[in-house]
Each structure stands twice: as structure tokens, then as C-alpha cells.
Amino acid sequence: MAYADALEPLADRNVTALGPTGSADQIARRMLVAINARARQLVAVSSLAHAAVSIRAAIACGDAPEDLARPPARG
């Protein structure tokens, strides 16, 4: 529920931006496309957050080197 609560303000802006005009089929299609894009974005952000927590935990336990969390050196 925390995800849903945090995203509710964004959902309102997104729905408004889609413009609820046109036929029911047009509105439904725009909503489905937007929902699919948002779902893919949320999966990517969640995956990144979980990876970051895993890396930090591995470093804290001594199972990974501390420099693993640093950005790569510029070439």
C-alpha cells in the first residue's frame, strides 16, 4: 500500500495529462498504454532499489568490496 499511496499524486497528474476525451475505446486504449508503460517503469525502479540494497548489504557483511558501489572511473 505504501507504493500506491506514494504514487497517487502522480496518477492524478497522469490521468489529467492523458485527457479523458474521445470515445470510450480511445480513452481505454490510452489508459492501457499508459498503465503498461508505468508498470514497466515501476518494475525497473523497484529492481534498481533492490539491487542497491543488496549491494550495500553485501558490502556491510564483507562479502563484496567497498568500491563495488562506486561509479566506474571516467575513461
N, CA, C and O atoms as a Tinker XYZ file with bonds, in Angstrom:
   300  protein
     1  N      0.811000   -1.194000    0.000000    73     2
     2  CA     0.000000    0.000000    0.000000    64     1     3
     3  C      0.855000    1.258000    0.000000    63     2     4     5
     4  O      0.415000    2.307000   -0.471000    81     3
     5  N      2.071000    1.164000    0.523000    73     3     6
     6  CA     2.932000    2.352000    0.544000    64     5     7
     7  C      3.231000    2.831000   -0.866000    63     6     8     9
     8  O      3.256000    4.034000   -1.124000    81     7
     9  N      3.465000    1.870000   -1.803000    73     7    10
    10  CA     3.688000    2.251000   -3.198000    64     9    11
    11  C      2.470000    2.983000   -3.748000    63    10    12    13
    12  O      2.601000    4.037000   -4.370000    81    11
    13  N      1.302000    2.428000   -3.520000    73    11    14
    14  CA     0.072000    3.029000   -4.040000    64    13    15
    15  C     -0.137000    4.421000   -3.458000    63    14    16    17
    16  O     -0.477000    5.355000   -4.185000    81    15
    17  N      0.062000    4.561000   -2.163000    73    15    18
    18  CA    -0.108000    5.868000   -1.531000    64    17    19
    19  C      0.891000    6.885000   -2.083000    63    18    20    21
    20  O      0.543000    8.041000   -2.323000    81    19
    21  N      2.128000    6.446000   -2.280000    73    19    22
    22  CA     3.158000    7.357000   -2.779000    64    21    23
    23  C      2.901000    7.781000   -4.223000    63    22    24    25
    24  O      3.254000    8.893000   -4.615000    81    23
    25  N      2.296000    6.912000   -5.005000    73    23    26
    26  CA     2.096000    7.199000   -6.429000    64    25    27
    27  C      0.771000    7.870000   -6.754000    63    26    28    29
    28  O      0.566000    8.314000   -7.884000    81    27
    29  N     -0.123000    7.951000   -5.789000    73    27    30
    30  CA    -1.441000    8.533000   -6.072000    64    29    31
    31  C     -1.359000    9.954000   -6.629000    63    30    32    33
    32  O     -2.078000   10.258000   -7.581000    81    31
    33  N     -0.514000   10.847000   -6.083000    73    31    34
    34  CA    -0.436000   12.193000   -6.675000    64    33    35
    35  C      0.035000   12.159000   -8.128000    63    34    36    37
    36  O     -0.422000   12.955000   -8.948000    81    35
    37  N      0.937000   11.250000   -8.444000    73    35    38
    38  CA     1.400000   11.130000   -9.832000    64    37    39
    39  C      0.298000   10.608000  -10.734000    63    38    40    41
    40  O      0.159000   11.058000  -11.872000    81    39
    41  N     -0.479000    9.671000  -10.239000    73    39    42
    42  CA    -1.558000    9.095000  -11.038000    64    41    43
    43  C     -2.564000   10.166000  -11.436000    63    42    44    45
    44  O     -3.052000   10.165000  -12.566000    81    43
    45  N     -2.877000   11.068000  -10.533000    73    43    46
    46  CA    -3.825000   12.141000  -10.841000    64    45    47
    47  C     -3.307000   13.008000  -11.982000    63    46    48    49
    48  O     -4.047000   13.329000  -12.912000    81    47
    49  N     -2.031000   13.385000  -11.906000    73    47    50
    50  CA    -1.445000   14.201000  -12.984000    64    49    51
    51  C     -1.402000   13.430000  -14.296000    63    50    52    53
    52  O     -1.658000   13.998000  -15.358000    81    51
    53  N     -1.078000   12.136000  -14.231000    73    51    54
    54  CA    -1.002000   11.334000  -15.449000    64    53    55
    55  C     -2.354000   11.207000  -16.125000    63    54    56    57
    56  O     -2.454000   11.342000  -17.344000    81    55
    57  N     -3.394000   10.950000  -15.346000    73    55    58
    58  CA    -4.734000   10.812000  -15.914000    64    57    59
    59  C     -5.176000   12.135000  -16.536000    63    58    60    61
    60  O     -5.757000   12.152000  -17.622000    81    59
    61  N     -4.900000   13.237000  -15.848000    73    59    62
    62  CA    -5.252000   14.550000  -16.383000    64    61    63
    63  C     -4.504000   14.805000  -17.694000    63    62    64    65
    64  O     -5.083000   15.334000  -18.644000    81    63
    65  N     -3.219000   14.433000  -17.752000    73    63    66
    66  CA    -2.413000   14.646000  -18.953000    64    65    67
    67  C     -2.911000   13.819000  -20.135000    63    66    68    69
    68  O     -2.772000   14.236000  -21.285000    81    67
    69  N     -3.493000   12.644000  -19.859000    73    67    70
    70  CA    -3.998000   11.803000  -20.943000    64    69    71
    71  C     -5.225000   12.416000  -21.608000    63    70    72    73
    72  O     -5.541000   12.100000  -22.755000    81    71
    73  N     -5.900000   13.277000  -20.898000    73    71    74
    74  CA    -7.071000   13.931000  -21.457000    64    73    75
    75  C     -8.225000   12.967000  -21.654000    63    74    76    77
    76  O     -8.280000   12.275000  -22.671000    81    75
    77  N     -9.140000   12.907000  -20.710000    73    75    78
    78  CA   -10.255000   11.963000  -20.821000    64    77    79
    79  C    -11.298000   12.432000  -21.844000    63    78    80    81
    80  O    -12.457000   12.673000  -21.508000    81    79
    81  N    -10.860000   12.552000  -23.083000    73    79    82
    82  CA   -11.773000   12.944000  -24.156000    64    81    83
    83  C    -11.726000   11.892000  -25.256000    63    82    84    85
    84  O    -10.782000   11.106000  -25.333000    81    83
    85  N    -12.732000   11.880000  -26.092000    73    83    86
    86  CA   -12.804000   10.918000  -27.183000    64    85    87
    87  C    -13.764000    9.799000  -26.840000    63    86    88    89
    88  O    -14.470000    9.842000  -25.832000    81    87
    89  N    -13.773000    8.797000  -27.700000    73    87    90
    90  CA   -14.675000    7.671000  -27.484000    64    89    91
    91  C    -14.186000    6.832000  -26.316000    63    90    92    93
    92  O    -13.041000    6.953000  -25.882000    81    91
    93  N    -15.059000    5.992000  -25.821000    73    91    94
    94  CA   -14.674000    5.096000  -24.717000    64    93    95
    95  C    -13.503000    4.213000  -25.134000    63    94    96    97
    96  O    -12.618000    3.943000  -24.322000    81    95
    97  N    -13.486000    3.761000  -26.378000    73    95    98
    98  CA   -12.383000    2.921000  -26.866000    64    97    99
    99  C    -11.070000    3.697000  -26.886000    63    98   100   101
   100  O    -10.028000    3.155000  -26.519000    81    99
   101  N    -11.108000    4.954000  -27.309000    73    99   102
   102  CA    -9.889000    5.763000  -27.345000    64   101   103
   103  C     -9.341000    6.009000  -25.940000    63   102   104   105
   104  O     -8.137000    5.912000  -25.702000    81   103
   105  N    -10.239000    6.326000  -25.022000    73   103   106
   106  CA    -9.818000    6.564000  -23.637000    64   105   107
   107  C     -9.235000    5.287000  -23.045000    63   106   108   109
   108  O     -8.183000    5.325000  -22.407000    81   107
   109  N     -9.904000    4.164000  -23.248000    73   107   110
   110  CA    -9.424000    2.886000  -22.709000    64   109   111
   111  C     -8.054000    2.534000  -23.283000    63   110   112   113
   112  O     -7.173000    2.083000  -22.553000    81   111
   113  N     -7.874000    2.738000  -24.575000    73   111   114
   114  CA    -6.582000    2.418000  -25.199000    64   113   115
   115  C     -5.469000    3.286000  -24.617000    63   114   116   117
   116  O     -4.401000    2.778000  -24.274000    81   115
   117  N     -5.712000    4.595000  -24.505000    73   115   118
   118  CA    -4.689000    5.482000  -23.932000    64   117   119
   119  C     -4.354000    5.086000  -22.502000    63   118   120   121
   120  O     -3.189000    5.097000  -22.105000    81   119
   121  N     -5.370000    4.740000  -21.736000    73   119   122
   122  CA    -5.126000    4.331000  -20.345000    64   121   123
   123  C     -4.317000    3.032000  -20.278000    63   122   124   125
   124  O     -3.400000    2.915000  -19.465000    81   123
   125  N     -4.652000    2.063000  -21.124000    73   123   126
   126  CA    -3.926000    0.793000  -21.111000    64   125   127
   127  C     -2.470000    0.979000  -21.517000    63   126   128   129
   128  O     -1.578000    0.377000  -20.918000    81   127
   129  N     -2.221000    1.803000  -22.522000    73   127   130
   130  CA    -0.845000    2.071000  -22.943000    64   129   131
   131  C     -0.077000    2.754000  -21.811000    63   130   132   133
   132  O      1.066000    2.398000  -21.525000    81   131
   133  N     -0.709000    3.734000  -21.173000    73   131   134
   134  CA    -0.052000    4.459000  -20.085000    64   133   135
   135  C      0.191000    3.553000  -18.878000    63   134   136   137
   136  O      1.254000    3.617000  -18.259000    81   135
   137  N     -0.773000    2.723000  -18.545000    73   135   138
   138  CA    -0.625000    1.807000  -17.403000    64   137   139
   139  C      0.508000    0.824000  -17.666000    63   138   140   141
   140  O      1.295000    0.531000  -16.766000    81   139
   141  N      0.597000    0.315000  -18.883000    73   139   142
   142  CA     1.668000   -0.618000  -19.232000    64   141   143
   143  C      3.025000    0.059000  -19.104000    63   142   144   145
   144  O      3.955000   -0.522000  -18.544000    81   143
   145  N      3.150000    1.276000  -19.614000    73   143   146
   146  CA     4.422000    1.999000  -19.521000    64   145   147
   147  C      4.783000    2.269000  -18.066000    63   146   148   149
   148  O      5.940000    2.112000  -17.676000    81   147
   149  N      3.814000    2.668000  -17.268000    73   147   150
   150  CA     4.072000    2.959000  -15.862000    64   149   151
   151  C      4.473000    1.688000  -15.118000    63   150   152   153
   152  O      5.365000    1.726000  -14.270000    81   151
   153  N      3.829000    0.573000  -15.422000    73   151   154
   154  CA     4.169000   -0.694000  -14.767000    64   153   155
   155  C      5.607000   -1.086000  -15.075000    63   154   156   157
   156  O      6.336000   -1.527000  -14.187000    81   155
   157  N      6.017000   -0.928000  -16.323000    73   155   158
   158  CA     7.404000   -1.262000  -16.690000    64   157   159
   159  C      8.390000   -0.347000  -15.984000    63   158   160   161
   160  O      9.458000   -0.788000  -15.560000    81   159
   161  N      8.035000    0.928000  -15.857000    73   159   162
   162  CA     8.896000    1.870000  -15.155000    64   161   163
   163  C      9.011000    1.498000  -13.675000    63   162   164   165
   164  O     10.105000    1.534000  -13.110000    81   163
   165  N      7.896000    1.145000  -13.052000    73   163   166
   166  CA     7.929000    0.781000  -11.635000    64   165   167
   167  C      8.751000   -0.480000  -11.389000    63   166   168   169
   168  O      9.471000   -0.565000  -10.394000    81   167
   169  N      8.651000   -1.447000  -12.275000    73   167   170
   170  CA     9.456000   -2.664000  -12.135000    64   169   171
   171  C     10.942000   -2.313000  -12.230000    63   170   172   173
   172  O     11.751000   -2.825000  -11.456000    81   171
   173  N     11.300000   -1.448000  -13.170000    73   171   174
   174  CA    12.701000   -1.070000  -13.324000    64   173   175
   175  C     13.215000   -0.325000  -12.094000    63   174   176   177
   176  O     14.312000   -0.612000  -11.614000    81   175
   177  N     12.441000    0.622000  -11.582000    73   175   178
   178  CA    12.865000    1.385000  -10.402000    64   177   179
   179  C     12.945000    0.482000   -9.179000    63   178   180   181
   180  O     13.881000    0.594000   -8.386000    81   179
   181  N     11.977000   -0.410000   -9.019000    73   179   182
   182  CA    11.999000   -1.339000   -7.893000    64   181   183
   183  C     13.207000   -2.266000   -7.984000    63   182   184   185
   184  O     13.858000   -2.539000   -6.974000    81   183
   185  N     13.507000   -2.747000   -9.173000    73   183   186
   186  CA    14.675000   -3.618000   -9.363000    64   185   187
   187  C     15.960000   -2.887000   -9.004000    63   186   188   189
   188  O     16.842000   -3.452000   -8.357000    81   187
   189  N     16.066000   -1.639000   -9.422000    73   187   190
   190  CA    17.252000   -0.847000   -9.110000    64   189   191
   191  C     17.390000   -0.646000   -7.603000    63   190   192   193
   192  O     18.485000   -0.777000   -7.056000    81   191
   193  N     16.287000   -0.331000   -6.935000    73   191   194
   194  CA    16.324000   -0.126000   -5.486000    64   193   195
   195  C     16.717000   -1.410000   -4.761000    63   194   196   197
   196  O     17.527000   -1.372000   -3.835000    81   195
   197  N     16.155000   -2.543000   -5.171000    73   195   198
   198  CA    16.501000   -3.816000   -4.529000    64   197   199
   199  C     17.959000   -4.182000   -4.782000    63   198   200   201
   200  O     18.626000   -4.709000   -3.892000    81   199
   201  N     18.456000   -3.913000   -5.971000    73   199   202
   202  CA    19.866000   -4.190000   -6.264000    64   201   203
   203  C     20.775000   -3.334000   -5.396000    63   202   204   205
   204  O     21.787000   -3.815000   -4.887000    81   203
   205  N     20.415000   -2.065000   -5.226000    73   203   206
   206  CA    21.229000   -1.172000   -4.397000    64   205   207
   207  C     21.270000   -1.654000   -2.951000    63   206   208   209
   208  O     22.328000   -1.643000   -2.321000    81   207
   209  N     20.124000   -2.074000   -2.424000    73   207   210
   210  CA    20.082000   -2.576000   -1.048000    64   209   211
   211  C     20.914000   -3.855000   -0.927000    63   210   212   213
   212  O     21.621000   -4.041000    0.063000    81   211
   213  N     20.835000   -4.727000   -1.915000    73   211   214
   214  CA    21.619000   -5.974000   -1.885000    64   213   215
   215  C     23.110000   -5.688000   -1.911000    63   214   216   217
   216  O     23.880000   -6.319000   -1.187000    81   215
   217  N     23.518000   -4.744000   -2.739000    73   215   218
   218  CA    24.936000   -4.394000   -2.823000    64   217   219
   219  C     25.413000   -3.802000   -1.503000    63   218   220   221
   220  O     26.478000   -4.167000   -1.006000    81   219
   221  N     24.631000   -2.890000   -0.934000    73   219   222
   222  CA    25.010000   -2.299000    0.355000    64   221   223
   223  C     25.107000   -3.367000    1.451000    63   222   224   225
   224  O     26.013000   -3.323000    2.284000    81   223
   225  N     24.177000   -4.320000    1.446000    73   223   226
   226  CA    24.201000   -5.390000    2.449000    64   225   227
   227  C     25.432000   -6.271000    2.263000    63   226   228   229
   228  O     26.068000   -6.667000    3.240000    81   227
   229  N     25.768000   -6.576000    1.013000    73   227   230
   230  CA    26.952000   -7.409000    0.754000    64   229   231
   231  C     28.225000   -6.693000    1.186000    63   230   232   233
   232  O     29.141000   -7.318000    1.719000    81   231
   233  N     28.285000   -5.384000    0.956000    73   231   234
   234  CA    29.455000   -4.616000    1.393000    64   233   235
   235  C     29.522000   -4.593000    2.918000    63   234   236   237
   236  O     30.593000   -4.778000    3.494000    81   235
   237  N     28.389000   -4.368000    3.570000    73   235   238
   238  CA    28.348000   -4.307000    5.037000    64   237   239
   239  C     28.764000   -5.630000    5.674000    63   238   240   241
   240  O     29.371000   -5.639000    6.745000    81   239
   241  N     28.442000   -6.742000    5.022000    73   239   242
   242  CA    28.804000   -8.070000    5.553000    64   241   243
   243  C     30.219000   -8.471000    5.183000    63   242   244   245
   244  O     30.712000   -9.501000    5.643000    81   243
   245  N     30.873000   -7.677000    4.364000    73   243   246
   246  CA    32.220000   -8.017000    3.925000    64   245   247
   247  C     32.254000   -9.017000    2.783000    63   246   248   249
   248  O     33.313000   -9.560000    2.468000    81   247
   249  N     31.100000   -9.269000    2.154000    73   247   250
   250  CA    31.038000  -10.215000    1.043000    64   249   251
   251  C     31.336000   -9.566000   -0.310000    63   250   252   253
   252  O     31.450000  -10.258000   -1.321000    81   251
   253  N     31.460000   -8.250000   -0.326000    73   251   254
   254  CA    31.750000   -7.526000   -1.564000    64   253   255
   255  C     32.673000   -6.364000   -1.225000    63   254   256   257
   256  O     32.604000   -5.818000   -0.124000    81   255
   257  N     33.540000   -5.981000   -2.164000    73   255   258
   258  CA    34.450000   -4.863000   -1.892000    64   257   259
   259  C     33.684000   -3.539000   -1.835000    63   258   260   261
   260  O     32.670000   -3.365000   -2.511000    81   259
   261  N     34.190000   -2.607000   -1.013000    73   259   262
   262  CA    33.516000   -1.320000   -0.859000    64   261   263
   263  C     33.439000   -0.537000   -2.160000    63   262   264   265
   264  O     32.489000    0.215000   -2.376000    81   263
   265  N     34.425000   -0.706000   -3.023000    73   263   266
   266  CA    34.411000    0.071000   -4.268000    64   265   267
   267  C     33.372000   -0.440000   -5.272000    63   266   268   269
   268  O     33.206000    0.152000   -6.338000    81   267
   269  N     32.682000   -1.514000   -4.949000    73   267   270
   270  CA    31.632000   -2.028000   -5.828000    64   269   271
   271  C     30.508000   -1.006000   -6.004000    63   270   272   273
   272  O     29.875000   -0.949000   -7.059000    81   271
   273  N     30.266000   -0.211000   -4.980000    73   271   274
   274  CA    29.173000    0.766000   -5.022000    64   273   275
   275  C     29.585000    2.090000   -5.641000    63   274   276   277
   276  O     28.752000    2.979000   -5.816000    81   275
   277  N     30.861000    2.230000   -5.973000    73   275   278
   278  CA    31.330000    3.493000   -6.568000    64   277   279
   279  C     31.092000    3.460000   -8.081000    63   278   280   281
   280  O     31.137000    2.401000   -8.706000    81   279
   281  N     30.839000    4.635000   -8.653000    73   279   282
   282  CA    30.700000    4.686000  -10.103000    64   281   283
   283  C     32.025000    4.340000  -10.778000    63   282   284   285
   284  O     33.086000    4.555000  -10.192000    81   283
   285  N     31.983000    3.812000  -11.990000    73   283   286
   286  CA    33.234000    3.486000  -12.680000    64   285   287
   287  C     34.038000    4.751000  -12.967000    63   286   288   289
   288  O     33.482000    5.835000  -13.139000    81   287
   289  N     35.355000    4.588000  -13.014000    73   287   290
   290  CA    36.227000    5.718000  -13.320000    64   289   291
   291  C     35.999000    6.184000  -14.754000    63   290   292   293
   292  O     35.765000    5.381000  -15.658000    81   291
   293  N     36.072000    7.482000  -14.936000    73   291   294
   294  CA    35.896000    8.020000  -16.290000    64   293   295
   295  C     37.143000    7.732000  -17.101000    63   294   296   297
   296  O     38.271000    7.875000  -16.631000    81   295
   297  N     36.900000    7.321000  -18.341000    73   295   298
   298  CA    37.965000    6.867000  -19.189000    64   297   299
   299  C     38.774000    7.899000  -19.806000    63   298   300
   300  O     39.707000    7.592000  -20.548000    81   299
